[in-house]
Amino acid sequence: MVSGSTLSYSVMLWIATGLFLLRIDAVGFKLARLETERKSTRFAGWFNLAVGCALMAWVMFR
């Protein structure tokens, strides 16, 4: 990965927020029985994780 690059920094943020949404927020909404919020949080978490992984691959192989 390009060290010191803004793109490298944002890749880790995309992945970290995706994991946070999936592991912390979605579980909290499930316990609170808020299904609509849980579904939207899971979508956002998987989206962030997918974008982060795609950007990581792009940075590594460009």
LOMARLUM-883653 format. One record per residue (C-alpha): x, y, z; residue number from 0. Coordinates in pm, whole numbers. Example, Ala and Ser with C-alpha at 12.3 -4.5 7.8 and 13.67 -1.06 7.14 Angstrom:
// LOMARLUM-883653
1230; -450; 780; 0
1367; -106; 714; 1
END
This chain:
// LOMARLUM-883653
0; 0; 0; 0
118; 352; -67; 1
223; 485; 270; 2
121; 836; 361; 3
-140; 853; 88; 4
-487; 987; 156; 5
-630; 694; -36; 6
-450; 444; 186; 7
-586; 619; 491; 8
-940; 619; 357; 9
-922; 246; 269; 10
-868; 160; 634; 11
-1153; 392; 733; 12
-1394; 223; 489; 13
-1303; -120; 621; 14
-1306; -15; 988; 15
-1645; 154; 963; 16
-1787; -144; 777; 17
-1671; -381; 1050; 18
-1797; -147; 1320; 19
-2141; -126; 1162; 20
-2166; -502; 1121; 21
-2025; -604; 1459; 22
-2154; -332; 1693; 23
-2447; -138; 1547; 24
-2633; -423; 1379; 25
-2615; -636; 1693; 26
-2738; -345; 1906; 27
-3033; -288; 1677; 28
-3113; -660; 1683; 29
-3118; -660; 2063; 30
-3341; -351; 2061; 31
-3570; -519; 1804; 32
-3534; -238; 1551; 33
-3551; -438; 1227; 34
-3558; -150; 978; 35
-3253; 15; 1133; 36
-3076; -320; 1153; 37
-3132; -388; 782; 38
-3009; -44; 676; 39
-2706; -74; 906; 40
-2619; -416; 763; 41
-2646; -276; 409; 42
-2422; 19; 495; 43
-2172; -209; 670; 44
-2142; -451; 377; 45
-2123; -158; 134; 46
-1838; 2; 330; 47
-1656; -330; 354; 48
-1693; -399; -19; 49
-1577; -50; -119; 50
-1283; -72; 121; 51
-1172; -407; -17; 52
-1212; -290; -377; 53
-1008; 23; -307; 54
-741; -182; -131; 55
-711; -409; -435; 56
-697; -107; -665; 57
-424; 60; -458; 58
-219; -259; -437; 59
-238; -350; -808; 60
-225; -16; -983; 61
END
